[in-house]
Structure formats: C-alpha cells, structure tokens
Amino acid sequence: MSSINVIGAACVDLLITGVDQERFFSGKHKVSKIETSFGGDALNEAFVLNALLDDVSLKTVLGKDAYGDLILNELNKRNIGYEKDILKDNIDTYLSLVLIDRDGQRSFVGPENGSSRLLDIDDIRIDEDCKIVSFASLFISKMMDSDKYETLFSMIKEKEIVLCVDTSTPKNNEKAKDLPYLKYIDYFFCNESEAYALCDCDDPYVCEKILCDSGIRHVIIKLGEKGCLCQGKIYPPERKIRCIDSTGAGDSFVSGFIHFLNNGKGIEECIAFANRCGTKACEYIGATSWLEDISEII
C-alpha cells in the first residue's frame, strides 16, 4: 500500500545519441553512443518519487519476457510497489527506440502493440491508503477510451484522492471540449504541442483557459527551457543549461511537483521544485540518470 500511485507506461529505452535525423534512415550512419535505460512516463515518475523518498507504487503491465523481468527486478531493488499480476502472457514488454539529436531533442520509435499500449482499466487497482494518483500516460494505451477514463477518474475522486494527469499527444485527434472526464482532474500537465492539439489553438494562454473551462482545477503547460505556464503566469527555471537529452524531463518535472504537493507545499513552491527537477534531467543522457546526483537539488 502506497500513498502515491503512478499509472501508465513502463518500458526499456534504447538510447541513440548524436543522431542526424535527415541521415539516420538513409543508410549506414555512425552515432555518438548507443545504450539502454529504463523509460516510460509512469516508470520514470515512480523512480524519481522513490528517489525523493516518497512511498510510491506503480500500476502498469509488462510482458513475461527478459525486458519485463529487467524492469521487475529494478522495482524490487528500489522497493517500489506493483501488482502481483504485473507480468502478462501473450504481450511484449515495450521497447522504445529513442533518437537523440545533437541539440538534445528526441524522437521515438516503438511497437504498435507493446505493453505500454495495452494497459486496461482492469489492470489498475488503487491502494486503499493512496493520497495522490498520477495518471502519467493519458492517451498512450489504446485499450482506454473515454468511458473507461470517466469510470476510473470519477472513482478516484469519490475516494477524495488528489488526481494528477500528464498527457501525451492525442492519438485519435481528441479535443478538450469533447472529454467530460477532464472535470475530475486536480492538476493537469501537458507540453505546448499537446496543449495546441487538444485545444485547436497555438496560444498557450488561450489553451490554459480552454482546459480550465473544461473543469480542470489547475493547468500546468510545460514550456521547455522557458519553464511553465500556470494561472496566466510563466514560471521560468532557476538557471540556463545546455540540454544534453530532454528524454524524461517532463516526467521529472511532474514528479518534482507531486513530491512537493505530497509534502503540503503551495502551487508556486511545487512549480519551482518541478522546474529544478526538469532542468536537472536535461543535463544527463537517459530519463532518470540524473537521480545519481539528486542530492544537488534537494
């Protein structure tokens, strides 16, 4: 039983750094480095929250294969909770190919039917003593539709649990005005492109209003190196950095926010620490490699 439940994708990332996007698929191409790492929105959040000493459990599915065993062993090593039936027959653990260019920006290639795309509502069981739920991977699973989100999110709110949701790009052209389950969300996180897609608008301030009008209590739009937008105000990061790899920076941002929220901090303090975590993540290759130096930001 854990006070924070994180729901969503868990995978293994194959990180390829120094990629020239135009040349990569044109034939033989040398890159700076190839390495493996853990990844997936929910797994990244669980790792960061665990490193920040929060009591966290992960709600996801994995295949009964070598990659699933690798993730499961790491969860055990870090003492992160999970369901007994986390390993599923007849599915493959999601393996994500992450192409990182020389500016630290990344593109993803992944299987259509990997485990991260197959999480269903029956796989999600909220712990009895849970205080905060983070649904880390909105729109990623093709098994979850509007009715299932409505059922899950309304149940979470009936239990008076704080609901945080981080989104990915809408896969089926979803629009905020057509998503009744948004009204259950206390804290909603998205980046600029995700906000624009959901709101049919390229002004982040207008997007924030549209999302708040849908019933969301707090909207936080991640703006990359500019920080984030919340309550009509931009909150910049504390320092400028050279971005090495932006993979998982948004997940670290959300985790930092939730960590401070779990410790009773106000929204501006939560945002400041979230910016600190997101910035730190960009200085390392891999989504959560920065945790080896987490003491530098605490």
C-alpha positions in Angstrom: 0.0 0.0 0.0 1.5 3.4 -1.0 0.4 7.0 -0.6 1.2 7.8 -4.3 0.0 5.6 -7.1 1.5 6.2 -10.5 -0.4 4.7 -13.5 0.8 4.3 -17.0 3.7 3.2 -19.3 6.9 1.4 -18.3 9.5 0.3 -20.8 13.1 -0.2 -21.7 14.6 2.6 -23.8 17.3 2.1 -26.4 19.1 5.5 -26.5 20.9 6.5 -29.6 22.7 9.8 -29.2 24.3 12.1 -31.8 21.7 11.3 -34.4 21.4 13.3 -37.6 17.7 13.0 -38.3 17.9 13.5 -42.0 20.7 10.9 -42.5 19.7 8.3 -39.9 17.4 6.2 -42.1 19.3 6.9 -45.4 21.8 4.1 -44.9 24.8 3.3 -42.7 25.2 6.1 -40.2 27.6 6.5 -37.2 26.2 7.9 -34.0 27.9 9.1 -30.7 26.6 6.3 -28.5 24.0 3.6 -28.1 22.9 2.5 -24.6 19.9 1.1 -22.8 17.9 2.7 -20.0 14.6 2.4 -18.2 11.8 4.5 -19.5 8.1 5.2 -19.9 6.2 8.1 -18.3 5.0 6.2 -15.2 8.2 4.2 -14.6 10.2 7.5 -14.8 7.8 9.2 -12.3 8.0 6.2 -9.9 11.8 6.2 -10.0 12.0 9.9 -9.3 9.4 9.9 -6.5 11.1 6.9 -4.9 14.5 8.7 -5.0 12.8 11.6 -3.3 11.7 9.2 -0.6 8.0 9.2 -1.4 6.1 6.0 -0.8 5.1 5.0 -4.3 3.6 2.1 -6.2 3.4 1.6 -10.0 0.3 0.5 -11.9 1.4 -0.9 -15.3 1.6 -4.1 -17.3 4.7 -5.9 -18.6 5.3 -8.9 -20.8 6.7 -12.2 -19.5 10.0 -11.7 -21.2 13.6 -10.6 -20.5 12.7 -6.9 -20.6 9.7 -7.4 -18.2 12.0 -9.3 -15.8 14.6 -6.5 -16.0 12.0 -3.9 -15.0 10.5 -6.1 -12.3 14.0 -6.7 -10.8 14.6 -2.9 -10.7 11.3 -2.3 -9.0 12.2 -4.8 -6.3 15.6 -3.3 -5.9 14.2 0.1 -5.4 11.3 -1.2 -3.2 8.6 0.3 -5.5 5.2 -1.4 -5.1 3.4 -3.2 -8.0 0.6 -5.6 -8.6 1.2 -9.3 -8.3 -0.1 -9.9 -11.9 2.0 -7.2 -13.5 3.6 -9.7 -15.9 1.1 -10.7 -18.6 1.0 -13.6 -21.1 0.9 -13.0 -24.8 2.2 -9.4 -24.8 5.7 -8.0 -25.3 7.3 -5.5 -22.9 7.5 -2.2 -24.7 11.0 -1.4 -26.1 11.4 2.2 -27.2 14.0 3.4 -29.7 14.9 7.0 -28.6 16.8 9.0 -31.3 18.5 12.0 -29.7 19.9 14.7 -31.9 22.9 16.9 -31.3 20.7 19.6 -29.6 19.3 17.0 -27.1 15.9 16.8 -28.7 14.5 13.3 -29.2 12.2 11.3 -31.4 10.6 7.9 -30.5 10.0 4.7 -32.4 8.0 1.9 -30.7 5.9 -1.1 -31.4 2.2 -0.7 -32.0 1.2 -3.5 -29.6 3.8 -3.3 -26.9 2.8 -3.4 -23.2 2.6 0.3 -22.8 -0.2 0.4 -25.4 -2.1 -2.4 -23.7 -2.8 -1.1 -20.1 -6.5 -1.6 -19.4 -8.8 -0.4 -16.6 -8.9 -3.9 -15.0 -5.1 -3.6 -14.5 -5.5 -0.5 -12.4 -6.2 -1.1 -8.7 -5.8 2.0 -6.4 -4.3 1.3 -3.0 -6.5 1.9 0.0 -4.3 4.4 1.7 -3.5 6.3 -1.5 -3.5 10.1 -1.3 -2.3 11.1 -4.7 -2.8 9.4 -8.1 -0.7 10.4 -11.0 -2.0 9.1 -14.3 1.2 9.6 -16.2 0.3 8.4 -19.7 -3.0 9.9 -20.9 -3.8 8.7 -24.5 -0.9 6.2 -24.7 -2.9 3.0 -24.1 -5.2 2.1 -27.0 -7.3 0.0 -24.5 -8.5 3.1 -22.6 -11.4 5.0 -24.0 -13.4 8.0 -22.8 -15.9 5.8 -20.8 -13.1 4.0 -19.0 -11.3 7.3 -18.1 -14.6 8.6 -16.8 -15.1 5.4 -14.7 -11.6 5.5 -13.3 -11.3 9.2 -12.7 -14.7 9.5 -11.0 -13.9 6.6 -8.7 -10.6 8.2 -7.7 -12.4 11.5 -6.9 -15.1 9.6 -5.0 -12.3 8.4 -2.7 -11.2 12.1 -2.2 -7.8 11.3 -3.8 -5.9 14.1 -5.5 -5.7 13.3 -9.2 -2.8 14.5 -11.3 -2.7 13.7 -15.0 0.1 14.1 -17.5 -0.7 13.7 -21.2 0.9 12.6 -24.4 0.0 13.7 -27.9 -3.7 12.8 -28.6 -3.7 9.7 -30.7 -7.2 10.0 -32.1 -7.5 13.7 -32.5 -9.1 14.1 -29.1 -10.2 17.7 -28.2 -10.6 19.1 -24.7 -14.2 20.2 -25.3 -15.2 16.5 -26.0 -13.6 15.0 -22.9 -16.0 15.0 -20.0 -13.6 13.2 -17.7 -11.3 16.2 -17.5 -13.5 17.7 -14.9 -12.2 15.2 -12.3 -8.6 16.3 -12.7 -6.9 18.5 -10.0 -3.6 19.0 -11.7 -3.2 18.6 -15.5 0.2 18.7 -17.2 1.0 19.0 -20.9 3.6 20.5 -23.1 2.9 23.2 -25.7 2.3 20.9 -28.7 0.0 18.7 -26.6 -1.9 21.8 -25.5 -2.2 23.1 -29.0 -3.5 19.7 -30.3 -6.1 19.4 -27.5 -7.4 23.0 -27.9 -7.0 23.6 -31.6 -5.1 26.8 -30.7 -1.4 27.9 -30.8 -1.6 30.4 -28.0 -0.7 28.8 -24.6 -2.6 31.3 -22.6 -5.8 30.6 -24.6 -5.1 26.9 -24.3 -4.9 27.2 -20.5 -8.3 28.9 -20.4 -9.9 26.3 -22.6 -8.5 23.5 -20.4 -9.6 25.2 -17.2 -13.1 25.8 -18.7 -13.3 22.0 -19.2 -13.3 21.7 -15.4 -9.7 21.0 -14.6 -8.7 22.7 -11.3 -5.1 23.6 -12.2 -3.4 23.5 -15.6 0.3 23.5 -16.0 1.7 23.8 -19.5 5.4 22.8 -19.8 7.3 25.3 -22.0 10.7 23.5 -22.2 13.6 25.9 -21.5 11.2 28.7 -20.8 9.7 26.9 -17.7 6.0 26.5 -17.5 2.7 28.4 -17.6 0.2 28.3 -14.8 -2.6 30.6 -13.7 -1.7 33.0 -16.5 1.9 33.4 -15.4 5.1 32.0 -16.8 7.5 30.5 -14.2 11.0 30.3 -15.6 13.6 27.8 -14.4 16.2 29.0 -12.0 19.2 28.6 -14.4 20.1 28.2 -18.0 21.7 24.9 -19.1 22.9 23.2 -22.2 20.4 20.4 -22.9 22.1 17.1 -23.4 18.9 14.9 -23.6 15.4 16.0 -23.0 14.1 12.5 -22.6 12.1 12.2 -19.4 12.5 15.9 -18.4 8.7 16.3 -18.4 8.3 13.3 -16.2 10.9 14.6 -13.8 9.1 17.9 -13.8 5.8 16.3 -12.8 7.5 14.1 -10.2 9.1 17.1 -8.5 5.7 18.9 -8.5 4.0 15.9 -6.9 6.7 15.4 -4.4 6.2 18.9 -3.1 2.4 18.6 -3.3 2.7 15.4 -1.2 4.6 17.4 1.4 1.9 20.1 1.7 3.6 22.8 -0.3 1.7 25.5 -2.2 1.5 25.5 -6.0 4.3 28.1 -6.6 6.7 26.1 -4.4 5.6 22.9 -6.3 6.4 24.6 -9.7 9.8 25.9 -8.5 10.9 22.4 -7.5 9.4 20.9 -10.6 11.4 23.3 -12.8 14.5 22.3 -10.8 13.9 18.6 -11.5 13.1 19.0 -15.1 16.2 21.2 -15.7 18.4 18.7 -14.0 17.1 15.8 -16.1 18.1 17.6 -19.3 21.8 17.5 -18.3 22.0 13.7 -18.4 21.6 11.0 -21.0 18.5 8.9 -20.2 15.3 9.7 -18.4 16.4 9.2 -14.8 20.2 9.1 -14.9 20.2 12.5 -13.0 19.0 10.7 -9.9 22.6 9.7 -9.2 23.1 13.4 -8.3 19.7 14.1 -6.8 21.2 15.5 -3.6 22.3 18.6 -5.6 18.7 19.8 -5.9 17.2 18.8 -2.6 
